[in-house]
Amino acid sequence: QLYVSVDAATKESLKAIDRPLFGDFWERFIDSLKALHEKQQRTVYRLTLVKGWNTEEVDAYFKLFSVGRPDFIEIKGVTYCGSSATSKMTMENVPWHSDVKQFSEALALKSKGEYEVACEHAHSCCVLLARTDKFKVNGQWFTWIDYDKFHDLVAAGKPFDSKDYMAATPSWAVYGAEEGGFDPDQSRYRKERHHHKLSR
């Protein structure tokens, strides 16, 4: 599937977050979204939320939906990678999963049914919006990929689109499931942290 990173929804916030090298960065960004609209494979907007920087731009993000009309919108909280002389980001800018969920639900509401919150992975602080006209069939989500079918379609050499190789979403991955997107067949390990105080 083809991703486009949508780090911000306005020219000003995109410049602040990405610190682009090109003066026409906004035009290049919009052109990328337009190009996405022409693709037949699964397409995704990837939004990274930075608390205090782009989490209030729900209306502006929604306006970008119509430019690329992606199949999916993946919304994830930013991962803090430590302090840097070139970045002002701190742990205070990392949203909780509840923040990401609230933002995702607000975006879905704006779309008036075109997109709905389909999946989540709480451990990754990630939520997925999907187009209801393509990936919700008789009330069931089909956001996964049937890779065997995909390879068969490629080998056949005929045109196909993202609906032709979709697979049913497991119940544990559906938004709101008790598992929070964690596969119950896998073992989860929680690392115990023991911080020793330094004596002087």
matplotlib code that plots the C-alpha trace (Angstrom):
import matplotlib.pyplot as plt

x = [0.0, 1.1, 1.6, 1.8, 3.0, 0.6, 2.5, 0.4, -2.7, -1.7, 1.3, 2.4, 2.3, 3.9, 6.8, 7.2, 7.1, 9.0, 11.4, 11.4, 14.3, 12.2, 10.5, 7.5, 7.1, 3.4, 2.7, 4.8, 2.9, -0.5, 0.7, 1.6, -1.9, -3.3, -1.1, -2.3, -5.8, -4.9, -3.6, -5.5, -3.7, -4.4, -3.6, -3.0, -2.6, -0.3, -0.9, 1.6, 0.1, 2.3, 0.5, 0.5, 1.6, -1.0, -3.7, -6.1, -6.2, -9.2, -11.0, -7.9, -7.0, -10.6, -10.2, -7.2, -9.4, -11.0, -7.6, -6.2, -9.3, -7.2, -8.5, -7.2, -6.1, -3.6, -3.3, -0.4, 1.0, 4.5, 7.4, 9.8, 13.4, 15.2, 16.2, 18.1, 19.6, 17.6, 14.2, 12.0, 10.0, 9.7, 7.7, 4.9, 4.3, 3.6, -0.2, -1.8, -3.8, -7.0, -5.9, -5.4, -8.8, -10.5, -8.8, -9.7, -13.3, -13.6, -12.2, -14.5, -17.5, -16.4, -16.6, -20.3, -20.0, -17.5, -14.8, -15.2, -12.8, -12.1, -9.1, -6.8, -3.5, -3.3, 0.3, 1.4, -0.8, -2.4, -5.9, -7.1, -9.9, -11.2, -13.6, -17.0, -17.9, -15.0, -14.0, -17.2, -19.3, -22.6, -21.4, -18.1, -14.6, -12.3, -9.1, -6.6, -4.8, -5.3, -1.7, -2.2, -5.0, -2.9, 0.0, -2.4, -3.9, -0.4, 0.5, -2.7, -1.5, -5.0, -6.1, -7.4, -8.0, -7.8, -11.2, -10.1, -7.6, -9.1, -9.6, -11.8, -10.5, -10.0, -12.4, -9.5, -8.2, -11.6, -11.9, -13.2, -12.3, -11.2, -7.8, -7.1, -5.6, -3.2, -3.3, -4.4, -2.4, 0.8, 2.5, 3.0, 5.9, 6.1, 9.6, 10.2, 12.2, 14.4, 15.9, 18.7, 19.4, 23.0, 24.6, 27.0]
y = [0.0, 3.5, 6.0, 9.8, 11.4, 14.2, 15.7, 18.8, 20.3, 23.9, 25.4, 27.1, 24.1, 21.9, 24.3, 24.3, 20.5, 19.3, 22.2, 21.6, 22.4, 23.6, 26.9, 25.4, 22.6, 23.1, 22.9, 19.7, 18.3, 19.0, 17.5, 14.3, 14.1, 14.6, 11.9, 9.5, 10.0, 8.5, 5.2, 2.0, 0.2, 0.7, 4.3, 5.8, 9.2, 8.8, 11.4, 11.8, 13.8, 16.1, 17.5, 21.2, 21.4, 19.9, 18.2, 21.1, 21.1, 18.7, 21.0, 21.6, 17.9, 17.1, 19.5, 17.5, 14.3, 15.4, 16.0, 12.5, 10.5, 7.8, 4.4, 4.7, 7.3, 6.1, 8.3, 7.8, 9.6, 10.9, 8.8, 10.8, 10.0, 12.2, 15.8, 17.6, 21.0, 21.3, 20.2, 21.7, 18.5, 17.0, 14.2, 16.7, 16.7, 12.9, 12.3, 9.5, 6.9, 8.4, 11.7, 9.9, 8.2, 11.5, 13.1, 10.2, 10.1, 13.9, 13.4, 10.5, 12.6, 15.4, 13.0, 12.3, 8.6, 8.5, 7.4, 5.6, 4.5, 0.9, -0.4, 0.5, -0.7, 0.7, -0.5, 1.6, 4.5, 4.1, 4.3, 3.6, 5.3, 3.5, 4.3, 2.8, 2.5, 0.1, -1.7, -2.1, -4.9, -5.7, -4.1, -6.0, -4.4, -5.8, -3.7, -6.6, -7.9, -11.3, -11.6, -14.9, -13.2, -10.1, -12.1, -14.1, -10.8, -9.4, -12.7, -12.5, -9.2, -7.6, -4.3, -4.6, -2.3, -2.4, -4.0, -7.1, -8.3, -7.2, -9.6, -9.5, -7.7, -10.0, -9.2, -8.3, -5.6, -3.8, -0.5, -0.8, -4.4, -5.5, -6.6, -3.1, -4.5, -6.9, -10.4, -12.8, -15.6, -13.7, -13.4, -9.9, -9.2, -6.2, -5.2, -4.4, -1.3, -0.8, 2.6, 2.9, 6.2, 7.4, 8.1, 10.9]
z = [0.0, -0.7, 2.1, 2.2, 5.5, 6.5, 9.3, 9.5, 7.9, 7.3, 5.6, 8.8, 11.0, 8.3, 8.1, 11.9, 12.3, 9.2, 8.6, 4.8, 2.6, -0.4, -0.6, -2.5, 0.1, 0.5, -3.3, -3.4, -0.5, -2.2, -5.5, -3.6, -2.3, -5.7, -7.2, -4.5, -5.7, -9.1, -7.7, -7.7, -4.9, -1.2, -0.3, 3.2, 4.8, 7.8, 10.4, 13.3, 16.2, 18.1, 21.2, 21.2, 17.5, 15.3, 17.5, 17.1, 13.3, 12.9, 10.4, 8.3, 8.2, 7.1, 4.1, 2.9, 2.7, -0.5, -2.2, -2.1, -1.0, 0.6, 1.5, 5.0, 7.4, 10.0, 13.0, 15.4, 18.4, 17.9, 19.4, 21.5, 20.6, 23.1, 23.4, 20.6, 20.0, 16.8, 18.2, 20.9, 21.3, 24.8, 26.3, 26.9, 23.2, 23.1, 23.1, 25.1, 23.2, 24.5, 22.8, 19.5, 19.8, 20.5, 17.5, 15.3, 16.3, 15.7, 12.1, 11.4, 12.6, 10.2, 7.2, 7.8, 7.3, 4.5, 7.0, 10.3, 13.0, 12.0, 14.0, 16.8, 18.3, 21.7, 22.3, 19.3, 20.2, 16.7, 15.2, 11.7, 9.8, 6.7, 3.9, 4.6, 0.9, 0.2, 3.3, 5.4, 4.0, 5.7, 8.9, 8.9, 8.4, 5.7, 6.3, 6.2, 3.1, 1.5, 0.3, -1.6, -3.6, -4.2, -5.7, -7.9, -9.2, -9.9, -11.7, -13.8, -15.2, -15.3, -13.7, -10.1, -7.2, -3.4, -3.0, -4.9, -2.3, 1.0, 3.9, 7.0, 10.0, 13.1, 15.9, 18.3, 15.9, 15.5, 17.2, 20.7, 21.1, 24.6, 23.2, 22.0, 18.8, 20.5, 18.9, 21.7, 20.1, 20.8, 24.2, 25.6, 27.8, 30.1, 31.0, 34.6, 35.1, 38.2, 38.3, 40.9, 42.5, 42.2, 45.5, 45.9]

ax = plt.figure().add_subplot(projection="3d")
ax.plot(x, y, z, "-o")
ax.set_aspect("equal")
plt.show()
